[in-house]
Amino acid sequence: MENTIVMNNQVSLSRNINNYPFPHKLNESEAMYIVNKVSKILLNSPDLQQEDFILKNMKDITDVEKITLIERNIISNKFSKNDISSILINKNKSKFILINDDNHIEIKIYMNNLDLDEALNTANHIDDILGEKLDYSFDEHLGYLTSCPANAGTGLKASVTLHLPVLSLQKKIENYHNIGHKLGINIKGICNEKSNTLGNMYEITNQNIIGRSEKNILESLKSIVKEIIEKEIDSREMLKIEANIEVEDEVYRSLGILENARIISAQETMKHLSNIKLGIEMDYINDINLDKVTNLMKGMQPALRLMSPLTSNSDIERASYIRNEFILANRNKK
């Protein structure tokens, strides 16, 4: 069950090139030089040929692609509107190199599991390839220099997104905020523009970087993530003992709504998908594909336009799409 509670993890390394101003002060020619320099190194690297990286300028990316990247927390809304910014994306869309965001280079690795060490190793490999041919901004005492001084040091940011329906229901997420704060960890709900937590999904990420090693940052994050996962699993087991029929009823009410609704918002859809995902994991439902539900909750293609909590498409179209996904003939299709 631990693997299904984890929605994804992401590791990011920030770097800047010596003798160039930070991106917010770059002129157009300097920005283009950095884009060309970084992309040439990676696109021509023999070690990365199998990745089939593609360079895309933000001004040329479609709105749907931008929304996909924003919802996966790969880029910010600000970055999506920056004409001097570019992004390198590999063929399976798990490795991303942002150029001229808050920093000259941000290496982001996105994985659908809890293996933060593997994600960091992958990021460090790309960093080594770039570091061999670029003069990074580095200070003996502070480490790698970044546009935000608090992020100097390793330049490492790591996060894990968890699906925590029972802890959310029992309002026990708050118990971990103080613990997280002491460890330099932030816990927040994945929210839409109205600040409503979507589908009981929470992002757990490191805050403090300067003065801490990569190992220390990851160990602190993994420690609290594992504790929260264990508590969610224990809480589910207790809930099944104490309120089995009530939980099953809630799960099937959600299924009934998604099977029959003619109008439904993204917020409500996420609520019911969360209940159905819980129902599958607690063995109340056995004829619905878990990957289908998980991908819908992540806003993955092909339903992105309708599932996106960041857009205001027709609630009628969304309901129609969801009804089709959950009819008996399609339940087990991904």
KAHU-V977428 format. One line per field, one symbol per residue. ss: DSSP state (A for helix, B for strand, O for the rest). psi: psi as a letter, one per 20 degrees, with the letter a starting at -180 (. if undefined). burial: # if it has 9 or more other C-alpha atoms within 8 Angstrom, else .. A space follows every 50 residues. Layout:
# KAHU-V977428
ss=???
psi=???
burial=???
This chain:
# KAHU-V977428
ss=OAAAABBBBBBBBBBOBOOOOOAAAOOAAAAAAAAAAAAAAAAOOAAAAA AOOBBBBAAAOOAAAAAAAAAOOOOOAAAAOOOOOBBBBOOOOOBBBBBO OOOOBBBBBBBOOOOAAAAAAAAAAAAAAAAOOOOBOBBOOOBBOOOOAA AOBOOBBBBBBBBOAAAAAOOOOOAAAAAAAAOOBBBBBBBOOOOOBBBB BBBBBBOOOOOOOAAAAAAAAAAAAAAAAAAAAAAAAAAAAAOAAAAAAA AAAAAAAAAAOOOOOAAAAAAAAAAAAAAAAOOOOOOOOAAAAAAAAOOO OOOAAAAOOOOOOOAAAAAAAAAAAAOAAAOOOO
psi=hghhhogrqpppppqqpqjpqqhijqrghgghgggggghgghhjphijhi hlqpppphiiqrhggghghghjkgrrhghhjoijqrppprhjlippoppl chrgpoopppqlajmhggggggghghgggghhiqnqopphhhbpprhohi jrdhjppqqppqomhghggjlihhhighggghjkpppqqoqaijkpppkk pppoqqfpgpjqrgggghggghghghgggghggghgghhhghlghggggg ghggghghhiqhpprhghghghhggggghghjkhpjkpphhggghghikr qjjghhipiirlrphgggggggghhjqhhihjq.
burial=....#############....##..#...###.##..##.###.#..##. .#######..#....######..##...##.#.########..####### #.#########.##.#..##.##..##.###....###...#####.... ##################...#...##..##..####.####...##### ######.###.#....##.##..##..######.##..##...#..##.# ##.##.###.#.##.##.#############..##..##..######.## ..#######.....##########.##..###..
